Amino acid sequence: MNHTQIIHENTESLSSRNCVLEIKDLKKSFGDNHVLKGFNLNLFEGENLVLMGKSGSGKSVMIKCLVGLMQADSGSIKVMGKDITNLNRNALNDLRTEIGYLFQGSALYDSMTVRENLEFPLRRHKNKFRGEADMEKLILETLKSVGLVEAINLMPAELSGGMKRRIALARAIILKPKIILYDEPTSGLDPITSKEIIALMRKIQKEYKTSSLIITHDVDCARVVSERIILLVNGVNYAEGNFSDLASSIDENVKAFFK
């Protein structure tokens, strides 16, 4: 496959920012199935970077390698300048507090209230707050950021799909991470709720000054939130650019994403 590189007009301004996430020549195979074949990605400070790829293109494998749940065959992943492949378990757990993760489908703990879902990451990382009163303050502040203070004592079963996604986002940001990974943030939501979640993502980025890697099939989401888009095809970067450049491409492999 011929690789396409579409450089967009913001490349120079982005490269002047600090790089908070660098994935270099990442490869991962399962037997004869070569999923990632030398994938590269740079996420810059304050950037919203969208990664688009069809099912089976390697997006989920890349995320698992990124958060240390799967070991890549070769290549490097640097988060805030630290290569995660060279970290011990304690150092890796500390570094994970710099990464918030919005799971596809929200993945709230069904047996816990909203409050308990938000307490969970805090109790695992007690150095992030000072005592119960400080934890309560953090929980209320975070719920206010997503507009759901009134849901604090509800169970996940009592929440709508959009509310669950907001609470999951609150859990992702409660440790005040520098990077947020969004895995299909609008999947399963109706168009109106999707727009609300997209608006909330933009609000969170400004409020918390995060850098965001957004994995999505949702073209509207990509159009609204992205500064830059990378298309992952057959395990490699196939195209890169801003939304308008890519959406107007005559390359058939690129056009397939924007139909």
ZAMARGU-4260 file (C-alpha; in steps of 0.2 Angstrom, whole numbers, plus 5000, padded with zeros to 4 digits):
<rodrens>
0) 5000/5000/5000 | 5006/5017/4996 | 5006/5028/5011 | 4999/5045/5010 | 5004/5060/5020
5) 4993/5076/5019 | 5001/5090/5029 | 4989/5103/5035 | 4991/5121/5039 | 4993/5120/5058
10) 5008/5108/5057 | 5021/5121/5061 | 5011/5128/5076 | 5008/5111/5083 | 5027/5106/5082
15) 5031/5122/5092 | 5021/5114/5107 | 5028/5101/5119 | 5025/5083/5113 | 5015/5074/5127
20) 5013/5057/5118 | 5025/5049/5106 | 5022/5032/5098 | 5036/5027/5086 | 5036/5012/5074
25) 5024/5002/5084 | 5022/4984/5079 | 5011/4970/5086 | 5007/4953/5078 | 4996/4939/5084
30) 5004/4924/5075 | 5002/4928/5056 | 4990/4942/5059 | 5001/4958/5058 | 4990/4971/5066
35) 5001/4986/5069 | 5015/4987/5056 | 5025/5002/5061 | 5012/5014/5068 | 5018/5032/5072
40) 5009/5046/5082 | 5013/5062/5090 | 5001/5071/5102 | 5005/5089/5106 | 5001/5099/5122
45) 4983/5105/5121 | 4979/5096/5105 | 4964/5087/5100 | 4970/5073/5089 | 4957/5061/5081
50) 4962/5043/5076 | 4950/5035/5063 | 4951/5017/5057 | 4940/5004/5052 | 4936/4989/5063
55) 4951/4978/5064 | 4963/4991/5059 | 4973/4991/5075 | 4965/5005/5085 | 4961/4994/5101
60) 4977/4985/5100 | 4986/5002/5100 | 4976/5008/5115 | 4980/4993/5125 | 4999/4995/5121
65) 4998/5013/5126 | 4990/5010/5143 | 5002/4995/5147 | 4988/4982/5145 | 4997/4973/5131
70) 5016/4972/5126 | 5021/4978/5109 | 5032/4967/5099 | 5044/4982/5095 | 5043/5001/5094
75) 5042/5014/5108 | 5028/5023/5117 | 5033/5039/5127 | 5021/5047/5139 | 5027/5064/5145
80) 5044/5059/5139 | 5045/5042/5148 | 5046/5026/5138 | 5032/5015/5146 | 5041/4999/5140
85) 5055/5003/5152 | 5045/5006/5167 | 5042/4995/5182 | 5024/4992/5188 | 5024/5006/5201
90) 5031/5018/5189 | 5018/5013/5176 | 5004/5015/5188 | 5010/5032/5193 | 5011/5037/5175
95) 4994/5031/5172 | 4987/5044/5183 | 4992/5057/5169 | 4980/5048/5157 | 4962/5049/5158
100) 4952/5035/5149 | 4934/5037/5143 | 4930/5019/5139 | 4918/5014/5124 | 4901/5011/5132
105) 4906/5021/5148 | 4911/5005/5159 | 4904/5011/5175 | 4903/4999/5190 | 4885/4994/5191
110) 4886/4990/5209 | 4892/5007/5214 | 4884/5024/5215 | 4890/5038/5205 | 4899/5045/5220
115) 4908/5028/5223 | 4912/5027/5204 | 4922/5043/5206 | 4929/5038/5223 | 4937/5022/5215
120) 4952/5030/5206 | 4955/5043/5220 | 4956/5029/5233 | 4969/5020/5222 | 4979/5036/5221
125) 4978/5044/5238 | 4992/5056/5235 | 4980/5065/5223 | 4970/5072/5238 | 4971/5076/5256
130) 4958/5067/5267 | 4939/5064/5265 | 4934/5082/5264 | 4946/5085/5250 | 4940/5070/5241
135) 4922/5076/5242 | 4927/5093/5236 | 4935/5085/5221 | 4920/5074/5217 | 4908/5089/5218
140) 4919/5100/5207 | 4921/5086/5194 | 4902/5082/5193 | 4899/5101/5191 | 4911/5101/5176
145) 4900/5088/5168 | 4884/5096/5174 | 4878/5081/5185 | 4880/5086/5203 | 4862/5080/5206
150) 4866/5062/5201 | 4879/5059/5214 | 4869/5046/5224 | 4861/5038/5209 | 4866/5020/5203
155) 4871/5018/5185 | 4855/5009/5181 | 4846/5025/5185 | 4856/5035/5172 | 4852/5038/5154
160) 4865/5034/5141 | 4871/5052/5140 | 4872/5053/5158 | 4882/5038/5160 | 4894/5045/5147
165) 4895/5061/5157 | 4899/5052/5173 | 4912/5041/5164 | 4920/5057/5158 | 4920/5064/5176
170) 4929/5048/5182 | 4942/5050/5168 | 4946/5068/5173 | 4945/5067/5192 | 4963/5064/5194
175) 4966/5079/5183 | 4976/5070/5169 | 4986/5079/5156 | 4980/5067/5142 | 4963/5060/5139
180) 4960/5045/5128 | 4942/5045/5121 | 4937/5028/5114 | 4922/5030/5103 | 4914/5044/5114
185) 4898/5046/5105 | 4895/5027/5100 | 4877/5021/5105 | 4871/5039/5108 | 4857/5048/5098
190) 4862/5063/5088 | 4856/5076/5100 | 4865/5068/5115 | 4881/5065/5104 | 4882/5084/5101
195) 4880/5087/5119 | 4895/5075/5123 | 4905/5083/5109 | 4902/5100/5117 | 4907/5094/5134
200) 4923/5087/5127 | 4928/5104/5120 | 4923/5112/5137 | 4933/5099/5147 | 4949/5102/5136
205) 4948/5121/5139 | 4944/5119/5157 | 4957/5106/5161 | 4969/5111/5148 | 4971/5093/5142
210) 4978/5085/5127 | 4966/5073/5119 | 4967/5057/5108 | 4950/5054/5101 | 4946/5037/5093
215) 4930/5038/5083 | 4920/5032/5068 | 4909/5048/5070 | 4913/5060/5056 | 4903/5074/5064
220) 4913/5071/5080 | 4929/5072/5070 | 4924/5087/5061 | 4920/5097/5077 | 4933/5092/5089
225) 4949/5088/5079 | 4964/5099/5075 | 4972/5085/5066 | 4966/5068/5060 | 4976/5052/5057
230) 4969/5038/5047 | 4975/5021/5052 | 4973/5008/5037 | 4980/4991/5038 | 4991/4994/5053
235) 5000/5010/5047 | 4997/5029/5046 | 4989/5030/5029 | 4984/5049/5029 | 4986/5064/5041
240) 4979/5081/5040 | 4965/5093/5045 | 4947/5088/5042 | 4944/5099/5027 | 4960/5092/5018
245) 4955/5074/5021 | 4937/5076/5018 | 4941/5084/5001 | 4954/5071/4996 | 4952/5061/4980
250) 4961/5046/4987 | 4948/5032/4987 | 4955/5025/5004 | 4953/5042/5012 | 4936/5046/5004
255) 4929/5030/5012 | 4931/5037/5029 | 4920/5053/5025 | 4905/5045/5015
</rodrens>
